[in-house]
């Protein structure tokens, strides 16, 4: 069943373009995230793909927001990050300066973030529009800068707590820190952006192939590939 999380689509779009993020606390969604965690966060399984689908584009409001910003969004990223990330650093999925220098900067990717109950996040609002150049962290698979370098004109450090859990839709260029809890990040990108990405690997099974075919019939465009050597033990992305 699709998430019943409700959000004002136009307000969300305006907020994402201006600040880099829109967020809403939602207790039912928080409970879903907690239940997903209790099952071991099985992201690369039929259950995991269904969980992500129901809580992203299957929700009419979320689809409206994403399609208002991205042309034909393609699902190509699924990562879980938590307070294991160093709290003295800001993290980024994409480098703001790369897009800053383009003649007509566009939002490359949107992350739908599903927050666990009790989560705390710091968003560096406005950082997506700054000429800042975070460095690659191979350990975390993200770009990063020390938090002290985020204290500059045009960036507002905004702590957010979600006692009940909830949802955020975030520009991939926005800096963030996770002081507490964990977040399921589901990334959607335009076709022109996603052509540069490695495909998201799934274990090669008839059940998963059938699930992906089903998702495509539900208007999910994906950037997945099936890998025979990827067994069930590696089918989780914590």
C-alpha positions as CSV (number, residue, x, y, z in Angstrom):
1,X,0.0,0.0,0.0
2,X,1.3,3.4,-1.0
3,X,2.4,5.8,1.8
4,X,-0.4,8.1,3.0
5,X,2.1,10.8,3.9
6,X,0.6,14.1,2.6
7,X,2.5,17.2,1.5
8,X,1.7,20.4,-0.3
9,X,3.3,19.8,-3.7
10,X,3.8,23.4,-4.8
11,X,5.2,24.5,-1.4
12,X,7.5,21.5,-1.4
13,X,8.8,22.4,-4.9
14,X,9.5,26.0,-3.9
15,X,11.3,25.0,-0.7
16,X,13.5,22.5,-2.5
17,X,14.5,25.1,-5.1
18,X,15.2,27.8,-2.6
19,X,16.6,26.0,0.5
20,X,17.5,22.6,-1.0
21,X,15.0,20.5,1.0
22,X,11.4,20.0,2.1
23,X,10.6,17.9,5.1
24,X,7.5,16.7,7.0
25,X,7.2,14.6,10.2
26,X,4.9,11.6,9.7
27,X,4.4,9.0,12.5
28,X,2.9,6.3,10.2
29,X,5.9,6.6,7.9
30,X,8.3,6.5,10.9
31,X,6.7,3.3,12.0
32,X,7.2,1.8,8.6
33,X,10.8,2.7,8.6
34,X,11.2,1.2,12.1
35,X,9.5,-2.1,10.9
36,X,11.8,-2.1,7.9
37,X,14.8,-1.9,10.2
38,X,13.5,-4.7,12.4
39,X,13.5,-6.9,9.3
40,X,17.2,-6.1,8.7
41,X,16.9,-3.3,6.2
42,X,16.7,-5.8,3.2
43,X,17.0,-3.1,0.5
44,X,17.9,-5.3,-2.4
45,X,15.0,-7.8,-2.1
46,X,11.5,-7.8,-3.5
47,X,10.3,-6.6,-0.1
48,X,12.9,-3.8,0.0
49,X,12.1,-2.5,-3.5
50,X,8.4,-2.6,-2.7
51,X,9.0,-0.7,0.6
52,X,10.9,2.0,-1.3
53,X,8.4,2.2,-4.2
54,X,5.4,2.6,-1.8
55,X,7.1,5.4,0.0
56,X,8.3,7.3,-3.0
57,X,6.6,7.6,-6.5
58,X,3.6,5.4,-5.5
59,X,2.6,8.3,-3.3
60,X,0.9,10.8,-5.6
61,X,2.1,13.9,-3.7
62,X,5.7,12.8,-3.8
63,X,5.5,11.9,-7.5
64,X,4.1,15.3,-8.3
65,X,6.9,17.1,-6.5
66,X,9.7,15.0,-8.1
67,X,8.2,15.2,-11.6
68,X,7.8,19.0,-11.3
69,X,11.6,19.3,-10.9
70,X,13.0,16.3,-12.8
71,X,12.1,15.2,-16.3
72,X,11.3,11.5,-16.4
73,X,13.0,10.7,-13.1
74,X,14.9,7.4,-13.0
75,X,15.5,5.5,-9.8
76,X,19.2,4.7,-9.5
77,X,20.3,5.0,-5.9
78,X,19.4,3.3,-2.6
79,X,21.6,4.0,0.4
80,X,21.2,4.0,4.1
81,X,23.2,6.4,6.3
82,X,23.1,6.9,10.0
83,X,24.8,8.7,12.9
84,X,27.9,6.6,12.2
85,X,28.8,9.5,9.8
86,X,31.1,11.9,11.7
87,X,29.1,14.7,13.2
88,X,31.9,17.3,12.6
89,X,31.5,16.9,8.9
90,X,28.9,17.9,6.3
91,X,28.2,15.4,3.6
92,X,27.0,15.7,0.0
93,X,25.7,13.4,-2.7
94,X,26.8,15.8,-5.5
95,X,29.4,18.6,-5.7
96,X,27.6,22.0,-5.7
97,X,30.5,23.7,-7.5
98,X,30.3,21.4,-10.5
99,X,26.7,22.5,-11.2
100,X,27.3,26.1,-10.0
101,X,29.7,26.7,-13.0
102,X,27.3,25.4,-15.6
103,X,25.5,28.1,-17.8
104,X,22.0,27.0,-16.7
105,X,22.4,25.0,-13.4
106,X,19.7,22.4,-12.9
107,X,18.9,20.1,-10.0
108,X,20.6,16.9,-11.0
109,X,19.1,14.4,-8.5
110,X,16.5,14.4,-5.8
111,X,16.8,12.2,-2.7
112,X,13.6,11.0,-1.0
113,X,14.8,10.5,2.6
114,X,12.8,8.2,4.9
115,X,13.6,9.0,8.5
116,X,13.6,6.7,11.5
117,X,11.8,7.7,14.7
118,X,14.1,9.8,16.9
119,X,16.2,11.0,14.0
120,X,18.0,14.3,14.0
121,X,19.5,15.9,10.9
122,X,21.3,19.2,10.2
123,X,20.6,20.6,6.8
124,X,22.9,23.3,5.4
125,X,20.2,25.2,3.6
126,X,21.4,27.1,0.6
127,X,24.6,25.1,0.2
128,X,23.2,23.6,-3.0
129,X,23.6,27.0,-4.6
130,X,27.1,27.8,-3.4
131,X,30.4,27.5,-5.1
132,X,31.8,25.0,-2.6
133,X,34.0,22.0,-3.4
134,X,33.6,19.0,-1.0
135,X,36.2,16.2,-1.2
136,X,35.5,12.6,-1.9
137,X,35.3,10.2,1.1
138,X,35.9,6.7,-0.1
139,X,35.1,5.4,3.4
140,X,31.5,6.7,3.3
141,X,30.8,6.9,-0.5
142,X,29.9,10.6,-0.2
143,X,31.5,14.0,-0.6
144,X,32.4,15.8,2.6
145,X,33.7,19.1,4.1
146,X,34.3,20.0,7.8
147,X,31.3,21.7,9.3
148,X,33.3,24.8,10.1
149,X,33.6,25.4,6.3
150,X,29.8,25.6,6.0
151,X,29.7,28.8,8.1
152,X,29.5,31.4,5.3
153,X,27.1,33.8,3.8
154,X,24.3,32.1,1.9
155,X,24.2,29.0,4.1
156,X,21.9,28.5,7.0
157,X,22.6,25.7,9.5
158,X,19.2,24.2,10.3
159,X,18.9,21.4,12.9
160,X,15.8,19.3,12.5
161,X,14.4,16.6,14.8
162,X,11.8,14.0,13.9
163,X,10.7,12.3,17.0
164,X,8.1,10.3,15.1
165,X,10.1,9.8,11.9
166,X,9.1,11.2,8.6
167,X,10.1,12.3,5.1
168,X,12.4,14.8,3.4
169,X,12.9,15.5,-0.3
170,X,16.4,16.9,-0.8
171,X,18.5,18.3,-3.7
172,X,21.5,16.1,-4.0
173,X,23.8,19.1,-3.9
174,X,22.7,20.0,-0.3
175,X,25.0,19.5,2.6
176,X,23.8,17.5,5.6
177,X,24.9,15.9,8.9
178,X,23.1,13.1,10.8
179,X,23.7,13.6,14.6
180,X,21.2,10.8,15.5
181,X,19.2,8.0,13.9
182,X,19.3,6.6,10.4
183,X,17.8,7.6,7.0
184,X,16.9,5.5,3.9
185,X,17.9,7.5,0.8
186,X,16.2,6.8,-2.5
187,X,17.7,8.7,-5.4
188,X,16.0,9.8,-8.6
189,X,17.8,11.5,-11.5
190,X,17.2,12.7,-15.0
191,X,18.2,10.6,-17.9
192,X,21.0,13.0,-18.8
193,X,22.4,12.7,-15.3
194,X,22.0,9.0,-14.7
195,X,23.9,8.0,-17.8
196,X,27.1,8.8,-15.9
197,X,26.1,6.5,-12.9
198,X,27.0,2.9,-12.3
199,X,23.9,0.8,-12.4
200,X,22.4,-0.2,-9.0
201,X,23.2,-3.9,-8.6
202,X,20.5,-6.5,-7.6
203,X,20.9,-10.2,-7.0
204,X,19.9,-12.1,-10.2
205,X,16.7,-14.0,-9.4
206,X,13.5,-14.6,-11.1
207,X,11.6,-13.1,-8.2
208,X,13.6,-9.8,-8.4
209,X,13.3,-9.6,-12.2
210,X,9.6,-10.0,-11.9
211,X,9.4,-7.3,-9.2
212,X,11.4,-4.8,-11.4
213,X,9.1,-5.6,-14.3
214,X,6.1,-4.9,-12.1
215,X,7.6,-1.6,-10.9
216,X,8.1,-0.5,-14.6
217,X,4.4,-1.2,-15.2
218,X,3.8,1.1,-12.2
219,X,5.7,3.9,-14.0
220,X,9.0,3.5,-12.3
221,X,11.9,4.0,-14.6
222,X,15.0,2.4,-13.2
223,X,18.8,2.1,-13.5
224,X,19.2,-1.4,-12.2
225,X,21.3,-4.4,-13.3
226,X,21.2,-8.0,-12.1
227,X,24.4,-9.7,-10.8
228,X,24.5,-13.5,-10.4
229,X,27.4,-13.3,-8.0
230,X,25.5,-11.0,-5.6
231,X,24.1,-13.4,-3.1
232,X,21.5,-12.8,-0.4
233,X,24.1,-12.0,2.2
234,X,25.2,-9.0,0.1
235,X,21.7,-8.0,-0.8
236,X,21.5,-5.5,2.1
237,X,22.8,-2.0,2.0
238,X,23.1,-0.7,5.6
